[in-house]
Amino acid sequence: MHAAPADRNELIARIGRLLVADPAVSDGLWHGYALIVRYGDGAIARRITGFRYAADGSHQAATPGGDALGPAFDDLRDATRVPGKAPWGACVLRLWRDSGRMAAEFEYDAPEQWDITPATLARVAQQAKPDDAEDRTA
């Protein structure tokens, strides 16, 4: 059974509420925030990684600690299934502190671009960074 588009929006709003209530995000000492959720086929079914970005673009790891986010993303993944396609393998949720804007990007075709290893950490953190220009034009 597929969820209606309004259900997707409510799920994204619920995830946003969970995020801003988490200590990794709630203090507001960040300019932008990105959360990467990566689903895999192996022993690790779901990996969640968060980054806080300062106004100068620098980042630091800030992954939420609550248990509710994972199941909320599982629900969102089910609600955003595309008929005839495998579910998305990665989701990047971006938050802009000044505007309060939130955007979700779903990766169906190349989710491995969001895999974080010591060799890919800097690239993935930069790729996930909320873009100031995107926030002004949205």
C-alpha positions in Angstrom: 0.0 0.0 0.0 1.4 3.4 -1.0 1.0 6.5 1.1 -0.6 9.6 -0.4 1.7 12.6 -1.1 0.3 14.4 1.9 1.5 11.5 4.0 5.0 12.0 2.7 4.9 15.6 3.6 3.7 14.8 7.1 6.5 12.2 7.5 9.1 14.8 6.4 7.6 17.3 8.9 7.7 14.7 11.6 11.4 13.9 10.9 12.1 17.7 11.0 10.4 17.9 14.4 12.5 15.0 15.7 15.6 16.5 14.4 15.2 20.0 15.8 14.4 18.4 19.2 17.6 16.4 19.3 20.6 17.8 21.1 22.8 17.4 18.0 20.6 20.1 16.3 18.6 21.9 19.0 21.1 24.4 20.2 21.0 26.3 16.9 24.8 26.9 16.9 24.9 26.0 13.2 24.2 27.7 9.9 23.1 24.6 8.0 22.6 21.0 8.8 22.5 17.8 6.7 21.4 14.3 7.6 22.3 11.4 5.4 20.4 8.2 5.7 21.9 5.3 3.7 20.2 1.9 3.3 22.4 -1.0 2.5 22.0 -4.7 1.7 24.4 -6.1 4.2 24.6 -6.4 7.9 24.0 -2.7 8.4 20.4 -2.1 7.1 20.4 1.7 7.8 23.1 4.2 8.6 22.4 7.7 9.8 25.0 10.4 9.7 24.6 14.1 10.5 26.7 17.2 9.9 26.5 20.7 11.3 27.9 23.5 9.1 29.2 26.9 10.3 28.7 30.1 8.4 32.2 29.7 6.9 31.2 26.3 5.5 33.3 24.2 7.9 31.5 21.1 9.2 31.5 18.9 12.2 29.8 15.5 12.8 26.5 15.9 14.6 24.5 12.7 14.3 21.2 12.6 16.3 21.0 10.0 19.1 17.3 9.3 19.3 15.8 6.0 18.4 12.7 7.5 16.6 14.5 8.8 13.5 15.3 5.4 12.0 11.7 4.1 12.0 10.5 7.5 10.8 12.9 7.2 7.8 11.7 3.6 7.2 8.2 4.9 7.0 9.3 7.7 4.6 11.1 5.2 2.4 7.9 3.1 2.2 5.8 6.2 1.5 8.1 7.4 -1.3 8.3 4.2 -3.3 8.0 4.6 -7.0 6.0 1.8 -8.7 8.3 -0.6 -10.6 11.5 0.8 -9.0 13.5 -0.3 -6.0 13.1 2.0 -3.0 15.7 4.8 -2.6 19.0 3.8 -1.1 19.9 7.2 0.3 18.2 10.3 1.5 19.8 13.6 2.3 17.8 16.0 4.4 19.1 19.6 4.5 18.1 22.3 7.0 18.7 26.0 6.8 18.7 27.6 10.2 18.0 31.2 9.2 15.0 30.5 7.1 13.8 27.3 8.8 13.6 25.6 5.4 14.1 21.9 5.0 14.6 19.9 1.8 14.8 16.2 1.2 16.7 14.6 -1.7 16.1 10.9 -2.5 18.8 8.9 -4.4 17.5 5.9 -6.3 20.2 5.3 -8.9 23.6 5.9 -7.2 23.1 5.7 -3.4 26.7 4.6 -2.9 27.8 8.3 -3.6 26.6 8.9 0.0 28.7 6.1 1.6 31.0 7.6 4.2 34.5 6.1 4.6 37.7 7.8 5.8 38.5 8.4 2.1 35.1 9.9 1.2 34.2 11.8 4.4 35.3 15.3 3.2 33.7 14.9 -0.2 30.4 13.6 1.2 30.2 16.3 3.9 30.8 19.0 1.2 28.2 17.4 -1.1 25.6 17.3 1.6 26.1 20.9 2.7 23.0 23.1 2.4 23.8 25.6 -0.3 23.1 29.3 0.7 22.1 30.2 -2.9 19.6 27.3 -3.0 17.9 28.6 0.2 17.6 32.1 -1.2 16.1 31.0 -4.5 13.6 28.4 -3.1 
